[in-house]
Amino acid sequence: MKDNKLGRRRALKVLGIGGVTAFGLFSAACGGGEEGGGGGGGGGGDSEGCGAPVDAQSQQMRTTLQYKEQSTEAGKNCANCAQYVEGQYGDCGGCNLFSGPVQPQGHCLSWAAQAEG
């Protein structure tokens, strides 16, 4: 019976370390610095009409957040999202969650209303 407790303890320890590691990776991907505040391309190497390339890590985050270059939800688009950085890539903006250009009319699962005022 003592072996089971050690097994459970070890399993919890491994799961805890895995959780901390996953959190660290997610945090780094979400905004580890000033350089990568944008977001955008719905599925290719760059966001349509913006011309800025999208790296593999950013593309993965876009896929995870189900970013689309054209919102299908009325009243919810990147231009009125709290994460949006207007004009960061010319006509396209940026996003605080991933790097690269974001279409103002785009949308993702992390959309949040801008604070009023």
N, CA, C and O atoms as a MOPAC input file, in Angstrom:
PM7 MOZYME 1SCF
protein

 N      0.80900 1    -1.18400 1     0.00000 1
 C      0.00000 1     0.00000 1     0.00000 1
 C      0.86000 1     1.25900 1     0.00000 1
 O      0.49000 1     2.27200 1    -0.59300 1
 N      1.96800 1     1.19000 1     0.64400 1
 C      2.85400 1     2.33600 1     0.68600 1
 C      3.35100 1     2.70400 1    -0.71400 1
 O      3.55000 1     3.88300 1    -1.01000 1
 N      3.55100 1     1.70300 1    -1.57600 1
 C      4.01000 1     1.96000 1    -2.93300 1
 C      2.99900 1     2.80300 1    -3.70900 1
 O      3.39300 1     3.64500 1    -4.51700 1
 N      1.69200 1     2.58600 1    -3.47300 1
 C      0.66700 1     3.35700 1    -4.17000 1
 C      0.73600 1     4.83700 1    -3.81300 1
 O      0.56500 1     5.69300 1    -4.68000 1
 N      0.98800 1     5.14400 1    -2.53000 1
 C      1.09000 1     6.54100 1    -2.12400 1
 C      2.27100 1     7.20800 1    -2.81100 1
 O      2.16800 1     8.33900 1    -3.28500 1
 N      3.38200 1     6.50900 1    -2.86200 1
 C      4.54300 1     7.06800 1    -3.54200 1
 C      4.24600 1     7.24100 1    -5.02700 1
 O      4.67700 1     8.21900 1    -5.63700 1
 N      3.52100 1     6.30700 1    -5.60100 1
 C      3.15100 1     6.41400 1    -7.00400 1
 C      2.25500 1     7.61600 1    -7.25300 1
 O      2.43500 1     8.33800 1    -8.23400 1
 N      1.30100 1     7.83000 1    -6.37600 1
 C      0.41200 1     8.97800 1    -6.51200 1
 C      1.16900 1    10.27800 1    -6.29800 1
 O      0.95800 1    11.25100 1    -7.02300 1
 N      2.03900 1    10.29700 1    -5.31800 1
 C      2.83700 1    11.49800 1    -5.05700 1
 C      3.69600 1    11.84100 1    -6.26600 1
 O      3.79100 1    12.99700 1    -6.68000 1
 N      4.31300 1    10.81500 1    -6.81500 1
 C      5.16400 1    11.04400 1    -7.99000 1
 C      4.31700 1    11.54000 1    -9.16600 1
 O      4.72200 1    12.45100 1    -9.88900 1
 N      3.14800 1    10.93900 1    -9.35000 1
 C      2.26900 1    11.35900 1   -10.44200 1
 C      1.83900 1    12.81700 1   -10.26000 1
 O      1.83900 1    13.58700 1   -11.22100 1
 N      1.47700 1    13.19500 1    -9.04400 1
 C      1.08400 1    14.57600 1    -8.78400 1
 C      2.24500 1    15.53700 1    -9.01100 1
 O      2.06100 1    16.63800 1    -9.53000 1
 N      3.43200 1    15.11200 1    -8.62100 1
 C      4.61900 1    15.94200 1    -8.82000 1
 C      4.87100 1    16.15100 1   -10.31500 1
 O      5.13000 1    17.27300 1   -10.75100 1
 N      4.79600 1    15.07900 1   -11.09300 1
 C      5.01100 1    15.16600 1   -12.53600 1
 C      3.93900 1    16.04500 1   -13.17700 1
 O      4.25000 1    16.88000 1   -14.02600 1
 N      2.67800 1    15.86400 1   -12.77800 1
 C      1.59600 1    16.68400 1   -13.32200 1
 C      1.77600 1    18.15400 1   -12.95100 1
 O      1.51000 1    19.04100 1   -13.76200 1
 N      2.22100 1    18.40500 1   -11.73800 1
 C      2.46900 1    19.78200 1   -11.30400 1
 C      3.56000 1    20.43800 1   -12.11600 1
 O      3.41600 1    21.58300 1   -12.54400 1
 N      4.64700 1    19.72900 1   -12.33300 1
 C      5.74900 1    20.26300 1   -13.13700 1
 C      5.27600 1    20.49200 1   -14.56800 1
 O      5.60300 1    21.50700 1   -15.18300 1
 N      4.50800 1    19.54600 1   -15.09200 1
 C      3.97600 1    19.69800 1   -16.45000 1
 C      3.06300 1    20.90900 1   -16.56300 1
 O      3.11200 1    21.63500 1   -17.55600 1
 N      2.23500 1    21.13100 1   -15.55500 1
 C      1.34000 1    22.28600 1   -15.55900 1
 C      2.09400 1    23.60300 1   -15.52000 1
 O      1.75100 1    24.54500 1   -16.23500 1
 N      3.11800 1    23.66600 1   -14.68600 1
 C      3.93700 1    24.87400 1   -14.60100 1
 C      4.64900 1    25.12600 1   -15.92700 1
 O      4.72200 1    26.26200 1   -16.39400 1
 N      5.17000 1    24.06600 1   -16.52500 1
 C      5.85100 1    24.19500 1   -17.81500 1
 C      4.88200 1    24.68400 1   -18.88600 1
 O      5.20800 1    25.58900 1   -19.65400 1
 N      3.69400 1    24.09000 1   -18.93900 1
 C      2.69700 1    24.50400 1   -19.93100 1
 C      2.30100 1    25.96600 1   -19.72300 1
 O      2.15400 1    26.71200 1   -20.69100 1
 N      2.12800 1    26.37800 1   -18.47300 1
 C      1.78400 1    27.76800 1   -18.17400 1
 C      2.88900 1    28.70300 1   -18.64900 1
 O      2.61200 1    29.75000 1   -19.23500 1
 N      4.13300 1    28.32700 1   -18.39800 1
 C      5.26700 1    29.14100 1   -18.83400 1
 C      5.31700 1    29.28500 1   -20.34100 1
 O      5.55500 1    30.37600 1   -20.85800 1
 N      5.09500 1    28.18700 1   -21.04700 1
 C      5.10300 1    28.23800 1   -22.51000 1
 C      3.95900 1    29.09700 1   -23.03500 1
 O      4.14500 1    29.88600 1   -23.96100 1
 N      2.78900 1    28.94400 1   -22.44900 1
 C      1.64000 1    29.73700 1   -22.87300 1
 C      1.87500 1    31.21300 1   -22.59900 1
 O      1.55800 1    32.05600 1   -23.43800 1
 N      2.42700 1    31.53600 1   -21.43400 1
 C      2.70500 1    32.93000 1   -21.09900 1
 C      3.69800 1    33.54200 1   -22.06700 1
 O      3.52500 1    34.68200 1   -22.49900 1
 N      4.73300 1    32.79700 1   -22.40800 1
 C      5.73500 1    33.29900 1   -23.35400 1
 C      5.11300 1    33.52100 1   -24.72400 1
 O      5.45300 1    34.48200 1   -25.41400 1
 N      4.21400 1    32.64800 1   -25.11400 1
 C      3.57400 1    32.77400 1   -26.42500 1
 C      2.57900 1    33.92300 1   -26.46600 1
 O      2.32000 1    34.48000 1   -27.53200 1
 N      2.02500 1    34.28000 1   -25.33000 1
 C      0.98300 1    35.30700 1   -25.29600 1
 C      1.50200 1    36.72900 1   -25.25200 1
 O      0.71500 1    37.66100 1   -25.41900 1
 N      2.74100 1    36.93200 1   -25.04200 1
 C      3.20200 1    38.31800 1   -25.01000 1
 C      4.46500 1    38.45800 1   -24.21700 1
 O      4.50800 1    39.22100 1   -23.25100 1
 N      5.45900 1    37.76900 1   -24.58300 1
 C      6.70800 1    37.80200 1   -23.86100 1
 C      7.51400 1    39.05700 1   -24.07400 1
 O      8.56700 1    39.20200 1   -23.45300 1
 N      7.07800 1    39.97900 1   -24.92100 1
 C      7.87300 1    41.16600 1   -25.13000 1
 C      7.17900 1    42.17800 1   -26.01500 1
 O      6.08600 1    41.93800 1   -26.52700 1
 N      7.83500 1    43.31600 1   -26.18600 1
 C      7.30400 1    44.41000 1   -26.97400 1
 C      7.26500 1    44.09400 1   -28.45700 1
 O      6.34000 1    44.51600 1   -29.15100 1
 N      8.26000 1    43.35300 1   -28.96000 1
 C      8.37000 1    43.12500 1   -30.39100 1
 C      7.16700 1    42.43300 1   -30.99000 1
 O      6.79700 1    42.73700 1   -32.12400 1
 N      6.54500 1    41.51700 1   -30.27800 1
 C      5.46300 1    40.73400 1   -30.85000 1
 C      4.14500 1    41.08400 1   -30.24100 1
 O      3.62800 1    40.31400 1   -29.43200 1
 N      3.58200 1    42.19200 1   -30.58300 1
 C      2.29500 1    42.54000 1   -30.04600 1
 C      1.19500 1    42.39900 1   -31.06600 1
 O      0.04400 1    42.71400 1   -30.76300 1
 N      1.49600 1    41.94300 1   -32.24900 1
 C      0.48700 1    41.91700 1   -33.29100 1
 C     -0.14900 1    40.57700 1   -33.42400 1
 O      0.15200 1    39.65800 1   -32.66200 1
 N     -1.00800 1    40.45100 1   -34.36300 1
 C     -1.61500 1    39.16400 1   -34.62000 1
 C     -2.37700 1    39.21900 1   -35.90700 1
 O     -2.79700 1    40.29800 1   -36.32300 1
 N     -2.57100 1    38.10400 1   -36.55000 1
 C     -3.30700 1    38.22700 1   -37.76500 1
 C     -3.47400 1    37.03400 1   -38.61700 1
 O     -4.40300 1    36.27900 1   -38.33000 1
 N     -2.75500 1    36.76500 1   -39.56800 1
 C     -3.01800 1    35.85400 1   -40.67600 1
 C     -3.85500 1    34.65300 1   -40.36300 1
 O     -3.46900 1    33.81000 1   -39.55400 1
 N     -4.99200 1    34.56800 1   -40.99300 1
 C     -5.92500 1    33.51100 1   -40.69800 1
 C     -5.47300 1    32.13700 1   -41.08700 1
 O     -6.06600 1    31.17200 1   -40.60500 1
 N     -4.47800 1    31.96500 1   -41.91400 1
 C     -4.10900 1    30.61500 1   -42.24200 1
 C     -2.86700 1    30.51600 1   -43.08600 1
 O     -2.40100 1    29.40900 1   -43.35700 1
 N     -2.32000 1    31.61800 1   -43.50600 1
 C     -1.16200 1    31.55400 1   -44.37700 1
 C      0.05800 1    32.12300 1   -43.71400 1
 O      0.11900 1    32.24100 1   -42.49000 1
 N      1.04600 1    32.48200 1   -44.53400 1
 C      2.28300 1    33.01600 1   -44.01700 1
 C      2.19200 1    34.47800 1   -43.65100 1
 O      3.01700 1    34.97000 1   -42.88200 1
 N      1.20800 1    35.19000 1   -44.18100 1
 C      1.01000 1    36.57300 1   -43.78700 1
 C     -0.46400 1    36.90700 1   -43.89600 1
 O     -1.22500 1    36.21100 1   -44.56800 1
 N     -0.85500 1    37.97800 1   -43.22900 1
 C     -2.24900 1    38.36600 1   -43.22100 1
 C     -2.58200 1    39.06600 1   -44.53000 1
 O     -1.81600 1    39.91300 1   -44.99000 1
 N     -3.69800 1    38.72800 1   -45.12700 1
 C     -4.09100 1    39.27200 1   -46.43100 1
 C     -3.96600 1    40.78300 1   -46.45600 1
 O     -4.50900 1    41.47200 1   -45.59200 1
 N     -3.24800 1    41.29800 1   -47.44600 1
 C     -3.15100 1    42.72200 1   -47.65300 1
 C     -2.24600 1    43.46400 1   -46.69600 1
 O     -2.09600 1    44.67800 1   -46.83400 1
 N     -1.64700 1    42.81000 1   -45.75300 1
 C     -0.80900 1    43.49100 1   -44.77300 1
 C      0.67100 1    43.31300 1   -45.06700 1
 O      1.46900 1    44.18500 1   -44.72200 1
 N      1.05300 1    42.23200 1   -45.68200 1
 C      2.41400 1    42.02400 1   -46.13200 1
 C      3.42700 1    41.59900 1   -45.09400 1
 O      4.53700 1    41.21800 1   -45.46700 1
 N      3.11500 1    41.64200 1   -43.83000 1
 C      4.07300 1    41.24300 1   -42.80100 1
 C      4.00600 1    39.73300 1   -42.58900 1
 O      2.91300 1    39.17800 1   -42.47100 1
 N      5.15300 1    39.06000 1   -42.53900 1
 C      5.15200 1    37.60800 1   -42.33900 1
 C      4.69600 1    37.22100 1   -40.93300 1
 O      4.81800 1    37.99800 1   -39.98500 1
 N      4.17800 1    36.02300 1   -40.82500 1
 C      3.72300 1    35.48700 1   -39.54400 1
 C      4.56500 1    34.25900 1   -39.23100 1
 O      4.58700 1    33.30500 1   -40.00900 1
 N      5.26200 1    34.27600 1   -38.09200 1
 C      6.12000 1    33.14000 1   -37.74100 1
 C      5.29500 1    31.94100 1   -37.27800 1
 O      4.10100 1    32.06700 1   -37.01000 1
 N      5.93300 1    30.79000 1   -37.18800 1
 C      5.24100 1    29.53300 1   -36.86000 1
 C      4.58200 1    29.58200 1   -35.48400 1
 O      3.46800 1    29.08600 1   -35.31500 1
 N      5.25900 1    30.17400 1   -34.50100 1
 C      4.70000 1    30.24200 1   -33.14600 1
 C      3.43600 1    31.10700 1   -33.13500 1
 O      2.43600 1    30.75300 1   -32.51100 1
 N      3.49800 1    32.23300 1   -33.82700 1
 C      2.33500 1    33.10600 1   -33.91600 1
 C      1.19800 1    32.42500 1   -34.67600 1
 O      0.03200 1    32.54500 1   -34.30000 1
 N      1.54300 1    31.71400 1   -35.74000 1
 C      0.52600 1    31.00500 1   -36.51300 1
 C     -0.16700 1    29.94500 1   -35.65800 1
 O     -1.37700 1    29.75000 1   -35.77000 1
 N      0.59100 1    29.26800 1   -34.81200 1
 C      0.00900 1    28.26800 1   -33.91300 1
 C     -0.96600 1    28.92500 1   -32.93600 1
 O     -2.04800 1    28.39500 1   -32.68200 1
 N     -0.57900 1    30.08300 1   -32.39000 1
 C     -1.45600 1    30.79100 1   -31.45800 1
 C     -2.72500 1    31.25500 1   -32.17500 1
 O     -3.81800 1    31.18100 1   -31.61300 1
 N     -2.58600 1    31.72600 1   -33.40000 1
 C     -3.75100 1    32.14200 1   -34.18400 1
 C     -4.70300 1    30.96900 1   -34.40400 1
 O     -5.92100 1    31.11800 1   -34.30600 1
 N     -4.14000 1    29.81600 1   -34.69800 1
 C     -4.94800 1    28.61500 1   -34.90400 1
 C     -5.65400 1    28.23000 1   -33.60800 1
 O     -6.84500 1    27.91600 1   -33.61700 1
 N     -4.92600 1    28.25300 1   -32.50000 1
 C     -5.49800 1    27.91200 1   -31.19500 1
 C     -6.65100 1    28.84600 1   -30.84000 1
 O     -7.68100 1    28.40400 1   -30.33100 1
 N     -6.47500 1    30.13600 1   -31.11000 1
 C     -7.50700 1    31.12600 1   -30.78900 1
 C     -8.56500 1    31.25100 1   -31.88400 1
 O     -9.47700 1    32.07100 1   -31.78400 1
 N     -8.43600 1    30.43200 1   -32.93000 1
 C     -9.37300 1    30.40400 1   -34.05500 1
 C     -9.55100 1    31.78400 1   -34.68700 1
 O    -10.66800 1    32.21100 1   -34.98400 1
 N     -8.41500 1    32.47500 1   -34.88800 1
 C     -8.43200 1    33.78700 1   -35.53100 1
 C     -8.93100 1    33.66700 1   -36.96800 1
 O     -8.50200 1    32.79100 1   -37.71900 1
 N     -9.83800 1    34.55500 1   -37.33000 1
 C    -10.35900 1    34.66000 1   -38.69500 1
 C    -10.17500 1    36.10100 1   -39.14900 1
 O    -10.33800 1    37.02800 1   -38.35600 1
 N     -9.83900 1    36.29400 1   -40.41300 1
 C     -9.62900 1    37.63700 1   -40.93600 1
 C    -10.93300 1    38.39400 1   -41.14300 1
 O    -10.91700 1    39.60900 1   -41.34300 1
 N    -12.05400 1    37.69900 1   -41.09800 1
 C    -13.36500 1    38.33100 1   -41.22300 1
 C    -14.26800 1    37.79100 1   -40.12000 1
 O    -14.56200 1    36.59700 1   -40.08200 1
 N    -14.70500 1    38.66600 1   -39.22700 1
 C    -15.56400 1    38.25300 1   -38.12100 1
 C    -16.91600 1    37.77300 1   -38.62700 1
 O    -17.47400 1    38.32500 1   -39.57500 1
 N    -17.42500 1    36.74900 1   -37.98500 1
 C    -18.76700 1    36.25900 1   -38.28800 1
 C    -19.73500 1    36.60900 1   -37.15900 1
 O    -20.90200 1    36.22000 1   -37.19000 1
 N    -19.24100 1    37.34800 1   -36.15900 1
 C    -20.06400 1    37.73200 1   -35.01800 1
 C    -20.31500 1    39.23500 1   -35.05300 1
 O    -19.38200 1    40.03100 1   -34.95400 1
 N    -21.57100 1    39.61100 1   -35.19200 1
 C    -21.93800 1    41.02300 1   -35.28200 1
 C    -21.44000 1    41.80000 1   -34.06500 1
 O    -21.63400 1    41.38300 1   -32.92300 1
 N    -20.80200 1    42.92500 1   -34.32700 1
 C    -20.33900 1    43.78900 1   -33.24800 1
 C    -19.07100 1    43.33900 1   -32.55900 1
 O    -18.60400 1    44.00700 1   -31.63700 1
 N    -18.50500 1    42.23000 1   -32.97900 1
 C    -17.27000 1    41.72700 1   -32.37000 1
 C    -16.21700 1    41.57200 1   -33.45600 1
 O    -16.26300 1    40.63400 1   -34.25200 1
 N    -15.26800 1    42.50000 1   -33.48200 1
 C    -14.16400 1    42.39500 1   -34.42400 1
 C    -12.90000 1    42.92800 1   -33.76200 1
 O    -12.95600 1    43.52900 1   -32.68900 1
 N    -11.78000 1    42.70800 1   -34.39900 1
 C    -10.50000 1    43.10700 1   -33.81000 1
 C    -10.44400 1    44.60100 1   -33.51900 1
 O     -9.87800 1    45.01000 1   -32.50600 1
 N    -11.02500 1    45.42300 1   -34.39600 1
 C    -10.96400 1    46.87000 1   -34.22700 1
 C    -11.62500 1    47.34500 1   -32.93400 1
 O    -11.26300 1    48.40200 1   -32.41800 1
 N    -12.58700 1    46.58600 1   -32.39900 1
 C    -13.21000 1    47.00100 1   -31.14400 1
 C    -12.87600 1    46.05100 1   -29.99000 1
 O    -13.62100 1    45.95700 1   -29.01500 1
 N    -11.75600 1    45.35600 1   -30.11700 1
 C    -11.28200 1    44.42900 1   -29.07900 1
 C    -10.24900 1    45.12500 1   -28.18800 1
 O     -9.47000 1    45.95200 1   -28.66100 1
 N    -10.25000 1    44.79200 1   -26.92500 1
 C     -9.29600 1    45.37000 1   -25.97200 1
 C     -7.85300 1    44.98100 1   -26.28500 1
 O     -6.93100 1    45.69200 1   -25.88500 1
 N     -7.63600 1    43.87800 1   -26.98600 1
 C     -6.28300 1    43.40700 1   -27.30600 1
 C     -5.71300 1    44.05400 1   -28.57100 1
 O     -4.52700 1    43.89100 1   -28.85900 1
 N     -6.52600 1    44.77400 1   -29.32100 1
 C     -6.13800 1    45.32700 1   -30.62300 1
 C     -5.22200 1    46.53800 1   -30.47200 1
 O     -5.44600 1    47.39600 1   -29.61800 1
 N     -4.18000 1    46.59800 1   -31.31600 1
 C     -3.25500 1    47.72800 1   -31.35500 1
 C     -3.40600 1    48.37300 1   -32.73500 1
 O     -2.89300 1    47.85400 1   -33.72600 1
 N     -4.10100 1    49.48600 1   -32.79300 1
 C     -4.43400 1    50.12900 1   -34.06300 1
 C     -3.19400 1    50.63100 1   -34.80200 1
 O     -2.29300 1    51.21500 1   -34.20000 1
 N     -3.16200 1    50.39300 1   -36.12400 1
 C     -2.13400 1    50.92800 1   -36.99600 1
 C     -0.74200 1    50.34400 1   -36.85000 1
 O      0.20700 1    50.89500 1   -37.40800 1
 N     -0.58900 1    49.27100 1   -36.13400 1
 C      0.73800 1    48.69900 1   -35.91000 1
 C      1.38000 1    48.20500 1   -37.20100 1
 O      2.60600 1    48.20400 1   -37.31700 1
 N      0.57800 1    47.78900 1   -38.16700 1
 C      1.06800 1    47.29600 1   -39.45600 1
 C      0.39100 1    48.05100 1   -40.59900 1
 O     -0.17400 1    47.43400 1   -41.50200 1
 N      0.44400 1    49.35400 1   -40.56300 1
 C     -0.19600 1    50.15300 1   -41.60700 1
 C     -1.70600 1    50.09300 1   -41.48900 1
 O     -2.27000 1    50.47000 1   -40.46100 1
 N     -2.36800 1    49.61700 1   -42.54800 1
 C     -3.82800 1    49.49800 1   -42.51500 1
 C     -4.28500 1    48.41200 1   -41.55300 1
 O     -5.43000 1    48.41600 1   -41.10000 1
 N     -3.40100 1    47.49800 1   -41.24800 1
 C     -3.71200 1    46.42800 1   -40.29900 1
 C     -3.20000 1    46.81600 1   -38.92000 1
 O     -2.25100 1    47.58800 1   -38.78500 1
 N     -3.83300 1    46.27800 1   -37.92500 1
 C     -3.38600 1    46.52100 1   -36.56800 1
 C     -2.58600 1    45.34300 1   -36.06000 1
 O     -2.21200 1    44.44800 1   -36.81800 1
 N     -2.33400 1    45.35900 1   -34.77700 1
 C     -1.64700 1    44.26400 1   -34.12000 1
 C     -2.50900 1    43.72800 1   -32.99400 1
 O     -3.61300 1    44.21900 1   -32.75800 1
 N     -2.00800 1    42.73100 1   -32.30600 1
 C     -2.73300 1    42.11600 1   -31.19900 1
 C     -1.75900 1    41.87600 1   -30.05800 1
 O     -0.60100 1    41.53100 1   -30.29200 1
 N     -2.21400 1    42.05200 1   -28.84100 1
 C     -1.37200 1    41.81100 1   -27.67300 1
 C     -1.16000 1    40.32700 1   -27.39300 1
 O     -0.33200 1    39.97900 1   -26.55000 1
 N     -1.88100 1    39.44800 1   -28.07500 1
 C     -1.79500 1    38.01700 1   -27.79800 1
 C     -0.83400 1    37.26500 1   -28.70400 1
 O     -0.34600 1    36.19900 1   -28.32900 1
 N     -0.55200 1    37.79600 1   -29.88800 1
 C      0.37700 1    37.13900 1   -30.81300 1
 C      0.94000 1    38.17900 1   -31.77200 1
 O      0.37600 1    39.26300 1   -31.91900 1
 N      2.04500 1    37.85200 1   -32.42000 1
 C      2.70600 1    38.80700 1   -33.30000 1
 C      2.16300 1    38.73900 1   -34.72000 1
 O      1.50600 1    37.77200 1   -35.10700 1
 N      2.44700 1    39.77100 1   -35.47900 1
 C      2.02300 1    39.83500 1   -36.86300 1
 C      0.78100 1    40.68800 1   -37.03500 1
 O      0.14000 1    41.07000 1   -36.05600 1
 N      0.44100 1    40.98600 1   -38.28600 1
 C     -0.69700 1    41.86300 1   -38.56400 1
 C     -2.04600 1    41.20700 1   -38.29500 1
 O     -2.20300 1    39.98900 1   -38.38600 1
 N     -3.00700 1    42.05500 1   -37.96000 1
 C     -4.37600 1    41.61500 1   -37.68500 1
 C     -5.32300 1    42.48100 1   -38.51100 1
 O     -5.21000 1    43.70700 1   -38.51300 1
 N     -6.23200 1    41.85700 1   -39.19400 1
 C     -7.25100 1    42.59400 1   -39.93900 1
 C     -8.21300 1    43.25700 1   -38.94500 1
 O     -8.68300 1    42.58900 1   -38.02400 1
 N     -8.51400 1    44.53800 1   -39.10400 1
 C     -9.43900 1    45.20800 1   -38.18300 1
 C    -10.80700 1    44.52300 1   -38.11700 1
 O    -11.46200 1    44.55600 1   -37.07500 1
 N    -11.23800 1    43.91000 1   -39.20800 1
 C    -12.53500 1    43.23100 1   -39.23800 1
 C    -12.43300 1    41.75700 1   -38.82800 1
 O    -13.40400 1    41.01100 1   -38.95600 1
 N    -11.26400 1    41.33800 1   -38.33600 1
 C    -11.05600 1    39.95300 1   -37.90300 1
 C    -11.68700 1    39.65600 1   -36.55200 1
 O    -12.32000 1    40.51900 1   -35.94400 1
 N    -11.50600 1    38.42600 1   -36.09000 1
 C    -12.08700 1    37.99600 1   -34.81000 1
 C    -11.37900 1    36.74000 1   -34.32100 1
 O    -10.89300 1    35.95000 1   -35.13000 1
 N    -11.31500 1    36.54700 1   -33.00400 1
 C    -10.80000 1    35.29900 1   -32.42900 1
 C    -11.54100 1    35.00100 1   -31.12800 1
 O    -12.34900 1    35.80400 1   -30.66200 1
 N    -11.25800 1    33.84800 1   -30.55400 1
 C    -11.93700 1    33.42600 1   -29.32500 1
 C    -11.64100 1    34.32300 1   -28.12600 1
 O    -12.41500 1    34.34700 1   -27.16900 1
 N    -10.53200 1    35.05800 1   -28.16500 1
 C    -10.14400 1    35.90000 1   -27.03000 1
 C    -10.65600 1    37.33100 1   -27.14500 1
 O    -10.16600 1    38.21900 1   -26.44800 1
 N    -11.63400 1    37.56400 1   -28.01400 1
 C    -12.17600 1    38.91200 1   -28.15200 1
 C    -12.69900 1    39.39600 1   -26.81300 1
 O    -13.39700 1    38.66700 1   -26.10800 1
 N    -12.35600 1    40.63500 1   -26.46500 1
 C    -12.84200 1    41.26600 1   -25.23500 1
 C    -13.18200 1    42.71700 1   -25.55300 1
 O    -12.41700 1    43.39900 1   -26.23500 1
 N    -14.30300 1    43.18200 1   -25.07300 1
 C    -14.73200 1    44.55200 1   -25.34300 1
 C    -13.72200 1    45.54900 1   -24.79100 1
 O    -13.15100 1    45.34300 1   -23.72000 1
 N    -13.51000 1    46.62800 1   -25.53200 1
 C    -12.63300 1    47.69400 1   -25.06300 1
 C    -13.28700 1    48.39400 1   -23.88200 1
 O    -14.51100 1    48.49900 1   -23.80200 1
 N    -12.45400 1    48.86900 1   -22.97100 1
 C    -12.96600 1    49.62200 1   -21.83300 1
 C    -13.52500 1    50.95000 1   -22.33800 1
 O    -12.92600 1    51.59600 1   -23.19700 1
 N    -14.64200 1    51.33900 1   -21.81500 1
 C    -15.24900 1    52.60200 1   -22.23900 1
 C    -14.53500 1    53.76000 1   -21.57300 1
 O    -14.13000 1    53.69600 1   -20.41300 1
 N    -14.39600 1    54.82900 1   -22.35900 1
 C    -13.80800 1    56.02900 1   -21.76900 1
 C    -12.61600 1    56.51400 1   -22.40900 1
 O    -12.05200 1    57.52000 1   -21.98000 1

